[in-house]
Every structure is written in structure tokens, then in C-alpha cells.
Amino acid sequence: MKSSRIPWLGRLVPQLRITLLCLLIFTHQTHALLPAQIEARLANENPEFKALSQRIGIFREQVEKSSQITTPQLYAEFSLLRDRKEQSNSQFVFEELQGLNYEVGLEKQFESGLRSKLSFSGLNSNIKNGSFGAGVFNSNSWNNSPKLELAYPLLSGAGGTKIVAAKQSTELALNLEALRTQSEFDQKLHGVKMLYWSALLAKETVRVQKEAIQRVRTIFEYVRSQAARNLEQASNVIQARAVAELVLLETTANEDRFKKSLLSLQEVFPGLQEAEIPMAAVAEAELQKKPSENGLFTANDLLALTAQELDLVKAKADQEDTRSNLDIFAAHEFNEVEDSFGKSIGELSKMKYPTTVVGLRWKYPLDVGFREREAKRQIALAGAAKDRFQYVLDQAPLKKANILAELGRAKRLFLLTENLEKTQLERLQAEKKLLRQGRSSIYQVLQFEIEFTRSQVSRISSMLEILRLQSEVSQLKFSEADLNQKLSKGLVNP
């Protein structure tokens, strides 16, 4: 049956060819280093990549550190006093004063800016041989007091701006370190992948050229034997030898290039053997994969965005610091003094002796001129951070479009080199047929042999460019949804 009657067959054949080649590779090269194994093997075996991978995880786990700013803090304080100094007040003297101070409480900073403290404090005073006017006495008293204190900023930090900025700064700083490490990991990984593909394709180039050398040498040996029997001209022998030496020279250069790529790869994968570099079919299979186009930002792009957002948050926080501090505060407590701890605690439940304090607390530095200049500088820095942030956002789609367009051109060029290789092979086979019929020359066949080999090398070289661009596309791993997730968390707010 002709293939024209089943149009899907033409589309299916290339995919079947790649699949069969891959099965052949996996069957006969079970120990080969395959593309899917590179990242995991680096993270497990290479000390540098292993350290980078661990750092990324550590920084991501530390992001929750920002919540500690508003986490309630439990505190406690205890002190003992023993005072036997000489008294300066003759009206009230004592031989010894023993005291126990204690306070436990809970402090909480709210994102709204409100600060609260709930505490329980007490003082145990034990006076020995004290006198106040006439007579000597001994005294032991317990003074216990629960207390609630509140404070809220009215100017600088009003609405919790300082607290929110502190949380964002902490989280952004940790994200920045994680993204910086991720960006370094991705760039190094891209470099390793290109070393891998360079070595693989250089190995394939050498294989192709060695096959060409063998074919040219066969022609050379034939021409030389014919010339020895005076059936060929000596010039044909020289031509065949010259072509063989030319192909050998190009092969030697590519062998050196392969060895250099292999040495560079062995620096990353210690102990890697040449046999672990797989066949070219692995690269052909990789070309058939369509890279994901969902991503828009690289880790480096997000690094730049996060850095600008951090600058913006810091500028806004510094702006707040240039304002006056005016806090309203209030405190309410109950007191009870008894001669034993138990009685003091029992009487507190009656709440008979309350104390309430309400007030304002204001602070304003005298360097007014500096503070005004600093406020203007921070406004300018915030504006610059916004502009830079928007620039990175605007450039991301354009950069992605350029990479995809370049990848499309590289793939079109690869198809041209494939067609050229097929045409050169057909021309070479036709010329050899003419030679056997006595209608061509050895020189012409040798020239076509060189052109066919170079078309093969050109196809292999064009594969490397596609693989490079596909690796760049794979670095666009962060989508707009990832950025919007940060926006929803309040981390990015241009």
C-alpha cells in the first residue's frame, strides 16, 4: 500500500524512528549518562551542586522566620535583694531588707501596630528589725499585681506600616537568597548541559568523519592499486591521498574538541568514562521534545524583581522613620498587699484596688533638615525601584518571544541541513554509479564525499544550537501565576 493513502504514516515514521533509536540506546547503554539524569546526579554527586541544592531548601524553609515578628513572646524575670546598707533616713531604718521580685507575662506585636503586654508581677518584702519612729518591728508583705498594657502608634508606624515592612523585608531577603542560589544553580546546570551536548555531538562528529575516512581510504587503496598496474593516473592517487589527509585533519581537530569537552565534563562528574557519553540518537530524541512554554520568568528574573521589591519596601520603611513618633498608651492593673502569698492571690479576685494610666508619648529628633532630605531621598529610591520593577516585568515577555523566535529559526535551519545531507548523499551515490559506468572521475567522487561529510557535520552543529536554546527555554520555569502568588502574599506590590 502506498504511503499517500495513509497520510498519518508520514508523520508517524520519524517518531517511530526516534523511539526505536532510544530503545536501542537504553538496551545497549544501560550505564550511559542520559539528559534526564543530569540534574539529579549533580545534586547527589557534585559537592558544589549538592551545596547549592541544600541552600535553596534551607532558605525556603526559613521564609516562615518573618512570622516571628508578630509571634507572642513569653517572658519571665526573677531577682533577689538583700540590703544591709546604712540608712540615710533617720525616721525609717532597718537592719536588713530582703526582697523577691518576680514578673511573668506575654507580649504581642500585632500587624496593625498595636503592642500589648499582659503580665503578673509581685514583690515580697521582708524587713528585719526596722523602726519607724518609736518601737522596733519585723515585716513580711506580698504585693501582687496583674497588669494589661497597650500602646498604638499615631504617626510613624501608624496602621502597622513598620511591622508589615519588617515582615516583608525579612521574607523578601530570604526569598532573595533562595532565588540567588536558584539562579546560580540554573546557570551552572545550563553550562553543564551544554558541556554534555557538546561532548555528545563532538563524539558523533568524530564517528561520522571516521566513517568518511574509511570510505576515502577504500577509494585511495583502489586508485593506488590501479596506478601500480598503470590502470590509473598518478595524479588520481595524489588527489585521493590529499582528500584522505584533509578529512583526517578535520577529524583530528574534532577529536581534540571532544577530548576537551570530555575533560570539562569529567571535572563536573568525576570518574565519568567516554563510554558513558551516549549515542547521537539521544540528542535526536531531545530535539523532538517540545519545551514547556508556560513559564515566563527565569530564577534570575525573579531575583531582579525581588531585589527591586526589597528596595521598595526598605525605602518605604525608611520613609516612616523620618516621621515623628507619637504613641498613645494605656495600662490597667489591680493591686493587693497581704502578709502571705496565698492571701494576696485570694484578695486579687475581688479587684478592689485598680490603677489606670492613659497617656501620650512623643519623640522628635532635632535634625529636621536631615530628616527632610532623607525623606526626599527615600521617595526617589522608591520611585526608581518601581520603575526598575516595571521594566523587568515588561521585558520578560519580549525576552521569551525572542528566545522562541530564535529557536524556531534554529529548527528551520536544522531541517535545511537535514535536506542538504540527504541531497548530498543522493548526489554522491549517483556519482559513484556514474564512476562505475566510466562516466565520472575519481576526483569528482572524492569532492562529493567531502561535501557529504561536511553536510553531516553541519547538521550535527545545528543540533547543538537547538539544544542550547531549548535549555534556555527550560530555565523559564516561573509563570505569571507564580508572580501573582507573591502578589497575593503582599510580597510584590509595585
Steps between C-alpha positions, in 0.01 A plus 500: 500500500634842412567747779293764320186303591580523873612861556561451873774249421736773381464682832534181701816362341745759644357451849528121469858536381595710804318263736679195359835677521436591863405141581824390339695745713333401824555131421869518409610797711349428837781694670484803270445845649161609368364859496227425756764380746726805488331721761439219752853367457648845550295558815610164641862472389646843427592684826436846354157416361413303811579803717296731274202262510515482880524880530190546286302271731634668815411851387151392394440342839618817673238719331267430793752684716321825413195392704710512817468879499133472603530175693402537869803506728491342844741655750590466866725692739607419856736682735606474864593795721689513826563853627702568820640843416498788747182704478509871426142557618496503878122478510497156338788262555538127487766245566434300184259505208441184303303512178378274224388653169329290239314567178363272229306608199409480137589762238338525159571729205202517262530576128271798558778660705336436837738380773360315799642352817314293755706442813488382858757655734566477867727623778570325826655735761643370826621770743702393803536721808353802336397812683271779396490748783457315829530123526661225300309275262542218252293503184428249221268605217395371159392746232356330187366678195357382163542765232393566141695755292413623150679741265413613147697726259314800364764640261810296411394137462128578509289221358782253550708629211828431680397151604380407151821642352712305749318175415525563127867596524582179689306280262629677188859480624467124548325461163776707346767263630299196386451647152865609478604144577236360262621733224860391557391134495300544176782682321756241603261222402455662159879509462530131593227406253681684223824320591305175482346573161830635365676178603222280362482678164879527472514123550240459225696733271812293550304181426362647176842623389667167580245330278587753230872428546432130454308563177770734365774254594315226313499723191866589558607135527306416186655789303848416625467134399372603160786748457753225586364305202501817287120500492469838675690823474737591783317830542188311611703335775620839620146637494365207702781528753447876532129453570574227754749724679256791497225291660753360747606854594141607563435179695806557718383854579157370600656221707692765693180696549325188627782425744488855636122477545539163670768636736278796590210262562720278716575800721128512576448122509819348642566156362277545192617269221485562127273197463241679718452766231196363313427475130376793292148355498465639853547850358260425214238387752556819700434706188157341468399620846299818512626715788237634737398854410293565813785673679577866452771579753834343579628479855723794410195704392325426829824586676498844336130551579548397862805725536301799372207418727737474798646841414148641477396354837817631666449844348144514632616384845773765505240757402302404809809552715517864392163573665443593863426230754172556681354208694187481708531256787285368783550267793260343746593290802371370834706499821480308820739506798476227765729331748499171304513404136180294518293776658630753244395278211161433660423868550593585138187326376296777666673766282460764771806715432531583130751739342450650151745705295433663158745725320689612189866446425667726242852499358642723230870531412639851451677425169200630302693591184668162476173318551331699222785429260493133599124487437547640148784256433287205605212618278743517205636152579148361522416650161816355345419157644148517352637596157757222504238250615267597215787483250580139595129410473472660156820339368410142604243429222725663240801297611299178487365584155855564373624164633205314345550680169870413506411139579259493206772630266747241632250219436435624146875509440529145632235382252698664221820326609309168511374555146847604388651183649245283320564682172877471537468127572281448193744699286795299634327167432403613151858612428640166618259326263623721215858419598434127472358568153813693406313829471656681798840547664659404831556870573128575463400216732753612762371857487143379548621280788645808672182702445282216633713468816493874557120503462485235773721712726284806422188310607665395825613857571148635444372247756721656768346844444147359540598320819654820637183699436276223641710508816447877522124456457499239777640765736176697459349295780302772683163603360281805552306288751817467709539876495132552581541266796763734634273794426220337699741460792584865482860434409481676166311825489635743246 
